[in-house]
Amino acid sequence: MFARIREAWDRTRAARRTERKAGGEPRSHNLFEAAAAYVSACAEDDQDRIDEATGWVSPEALSFGVNELACRAVIALARERDESPRDVARSLLGLPAT
């Protein structure tokens, strides 16, 4: 089990690296850039940008980045609204309060 966790962590670490390629080519995108581009494109219903962002990193890395973005957004909204993250998440999804 720990080997699988370590393997997943190594994949996400590799996806987060941003290095300049030889010859001055632009650097690769990291998973957080991909997640931000993907989510904002989804919010604006821009299929071209969605397709572009999905090509920047592996599907697993994109999923991890989108999850991290969602967590951070809910926490930020909860602090701003002085509510619990659970209440904010349920509100964003249109679910009744518990």
C-alpha positions in Angstrom: 0.0 0.0 0.0 2.8 2.4 0.9 4.5 1.7 -2.4 1.4 2.8 -4.3 1.2 6.0 -2.3 4.9 6.7 -2.8 4.4 6.0 -6.5 1.5 8.4 -6.8 3.4 11.0 -4.9 6.4 10.7 -7.2 4.1 11.1 -10.2 2.6 14.3 -8.8 6.1 15.6 -7.9 7.3 15.0 -11.4 4.2 16.7 -12.8 4.8 19.8 -10.7 8.3 20.4 -11.9 8.8 23.3 -14.2 12.0 23.3 -16.1 13.3 25.3 -19.0 13.9 23.2 -22.1 17.1 23.5 -24.1 17.0 26.1 -26.8 14.9 28.6 -24.9 11.6 26.8 -25.4 8.9 27.8 -23.0 8.8 25.8 -19.8 6.2 23.1 -19.2 3.1 23.8 -17.2 2.7 22.4 -13.7 -0.3 20.7 -12.4 -1.6 23.8 -10.5 -1.4 25.9 -13.6 -3.2 23.2 -15.5 -5.9 22.9 -12.8 -6.5 26.7 -12.7 -6.7 26.9 -16.5 -9.0 23.9 -16.7 -11.4 25.0 -13.9 -11.6 28.6 -15.2 -12.2 27.3 -18.8 -15.0 25.0 -17.5 -16.6 28.0 -15.7 -16.5 30.0 -18.9 -17.6 27.0 -21.0 -14.5 27.4 -23.3 -13.9 24.0 -24.8 -10.7 25.0 -26.6 -9.1 26.1 -23.4 -10.4 23.0 -21.6 -8.8 20.8 -24.3 -5.5 22.8 -24.1 -5.3 22.5 -20.3 -6.0 18.7 -20.3 -3.0 18.3 -22.5 -0.6 20.0 -20.1 -0.3 17.2 -17.5 -1.5 13.7 -17.0 -5.1 13.1 -16.1 -4.1 11.9 -12.6 -2.1 15.1 -12.0 -5.0 17.3 -13.3 -7.4 15.5 -11.0 -5.1 16.1 -8.1 -4.7 19.8 -9.0 -8.5 20.3 -9.4 -9.1 18.6 -6.1 -6.5 20.9 -4.4 -8.0 24.0 -6.1 -11.5 23.0 -4.9 -10.2 22.5 -1.3 -8.4 25.8 -1.2 -11.4 27.6 -2.8 -13.8 26.2 -0.2 -11.5 27.1 2.7 -11.1 30.6 1.4 -14.8 31.1 0.9 -15.5 29.6 4.4 -13.1 32.1 6.0 -14.6 35.0 4.0 -18.2 34.0 4.9 -17.3 33.0 8.5 -19.0 29.6 7.8 -17.7 26.0 8.0 -16.2 24.5 4.9 -18.9 21.9 4.9 -21.7 24.5 4.8 -19.9 26.4 2.0 -19.4 23.3 -0.1 -23.0 22.2 0.3 -24.2 25.7 -0.5 -22.0 25.8 -3.7 -23.5 22.5 -4.8 -27.1 23.6 -4.0 -27.5 21.1 -1.3 -29.6 21.8 1.8 -27.8 22.8 5.0 -27.2 20.0 7.5 
